[in-house]
Amino acid sequence: MQNLDDFMESLLQEKGINVEGEVRDQLKADMTQRLLNQIDRATLNRLSEEQAIELSDKLDDPNFGDEQASEYIKKCGIDAQQVALETMIQFRALYLGGGTGDVVNEAEEAEAVAE
């Protein structure tokens, strides 16, 4: 999660948000949660309806955890890292009011954070 914290910190700096302490920490936590929700949504949107129903059924099993969910997503042919990267680029562009327009630079920055 340190990489996401760094990503959020860079967004706050680029946006010129000058709050400190607990307020900044809470802001980063809220932004991180929104990003993670968007990544989850983007990943689920890439599943077929049948795959989404199967995953939903599997998630009802208390023994089916994050690792199994990741394996299922991978088995469905979804590159979760690519989905996360694309979502981070979109999140950054929206947060900063349209981004820089330098998609290559934004992709490299988001990819470095995702690793």
C-alpha positions as CSV (number, residue, x, y, z in Angstrom):
1,M,0.0,0.0,0.0
2,Q,3.0,2.3,0.3
3,N,3.0,2.7,-3.5
4,L,-0.6,3.9,-3.4
5,D,0.2,6.2,-0.6
6,D,3.1,7.7,-2.7
7,F,0.7,8.0,-5.7
8,M,-1.9,9.9,-3.6
9,E,0.8,12.1,-2.1
10,S,2.0,13.0,-5.6
11,L,-1.6,13.8,-6.6
12,L,-2.0,16.1,-3.6
13,Q,1.2,17.9,-4.3
14,E,0.4,18.3,-8.0
15,K,-3.0,19.6,-7.1
16,G,-1.5,22.0,-4.6
17,I,-3.4,20.7,-1.6
18,N,-1.7,22.2,1.5
19,V,-3.2,20.4,4.4
20,E,-1.1,18.4,6.9
21,G,-1.3,15.8,9.7
22,E,-4.5,13.9,10.3
23,V,-6.5,15.8,7.7
24,R,-3.9,14.9,4.9
25,D,-3.8,11.3,6.1
26,Q,-7.6,11.0,6.0
27,L,-7.8,12.7,2.6
28,K,-5.2,10.2,1.2
29,A,-7.1,7.3,2.8
30,D,-10.4,8.4,1.3
31,M,-8.8,8.9,-2.1
32,T,-7.1,5.5,-1.9
33,Q,-10.4,3.8,-1.1
34,R,-12.1,5.5,-4.0
35,L,-9.3,4.4,-6.3
36,L,-9.5,0.8,-5.1
37,N,-13.2,0.8,-5.6
38,Q,-12.8,2.1,-9.1
39,I,-10.2,-0.6,-9.8
40,D,-12.5,-3.3,-8.5
41,R,-15.4,-1.9,-10.6
42,A,-13.2,-1.8,-13.7
43,T,-12.0,-5.3,-13.2
44,L,-15.6,-6.6,-12.6
45,N,-16.7,-4.8,-15.8
46,R,-14.3,-6.8,-17.8
47,L,-15.9,-10.1,-16.7
48,S,-18.7,-11.7,-18.8
49,E,-22.0,-11.9,-17.1
50,E,-21.5,-15.6,-16.5
51,Q,-18.0,-15.0,-15.0
52,A,-19.4,-12.2,-12.7
53,I,-22.1,-14.5,-11.4
54,E,-19.6,-17.3,-10.8
55,L,-17.3,-14.9,-9.0
56,S,-20.2,-13.6,-6.9
57,D,-21.0,-17.2,-5.9
58,K,-17.4,-17.9,-5.0
59,L,-17.2,-14.7,-2.9
60,D,-20.0,-16.0,-0.7
61,D,-17.7,-18.8,0.5
62,P,-15.8,-17.5,3.6
63,N,-12.8,-19.6,2.5
64,F,-12.5,-17.8,-0.8
65,G,-10.1,-14.9,-0.2
66,D,-8.3,-12.2,-2.1
67,E,-5.7,-14.6,-3.4
68,Q,-8.3,-16.9,-4.9
69,A,-10.2,-14.0,-6.3
70,S,-7.1,-12.7,-8.0
71,E,-6.4,-16.2,-9.4
72,Y,-10.0,-16.4,-10.7
73,I,-9.7,-13.0,-12.4
74,K,-6.4,-14.1,-14.0
75,K,-8.0,-17.4,-15.1
76,C,-10.7,-15.3,-16.9
77,G,-7.9,-13.7,-19.0
78,I,-8.0,-10.3,-17.3
79,D,-4.7,-8.5,-16.7
80,A,-5.4,-7.0,-13.3
81,Q,-2.2,-5.0,-13.3
82,Q,-3.2,-3.4,-16.7
83,V,-6.7,-2.7,-15.4
84,A,-5.2,-1.0,-12.3
85,L,-2.8,1.0,-14.4
86,E,-5.5,2.3,-16.7
87,T,-7.7,3.1,-13.8
88,M,-4.9,5.0,-12.0
89,I,-4.3,7.0,-15.1
90,Q,-8.0,7.9,-15.4
91,F,-8.2,8.7,-11.7
92,R,-5.2,11.0,-11.9
93,A,-6.6,12.8,-15.0
94,L,-10.0,13.3,-13.3
95,Y,-8.4,14.4,-10.0
96,L,-6.1,16.9,-11.6
97,G,-8.8,18.2,-13.9
98,G,-8.0,16.6,-17.2
99,G,-4.4,15.5,-16.6
100,T,-1.4,16.7,-18.5
101,G,-2.3,15.1,-21.8
102,D,1.0,13.2,-21.7
103,V,-0.5,9.7,-21.6
104,V,2.9,8.0,-22.1
105,N,4.4,9.8,-19.0
106,E,1.2,9.2,-17.0
107,A,1.3,5.5,-17.9
108,E,4.9,5.1,-16.9
109,E,4.3,6.9,-13.6
110,A,1.3,4.8,-12.8
111,E,3.0,1.6,-13.8
112,A,5.9,2.4,-11.5
113,V,3.5,2.9,-8.6
114,A,1.6,-0.3,-9.5
115,E,4.7,-2.4,-9.3
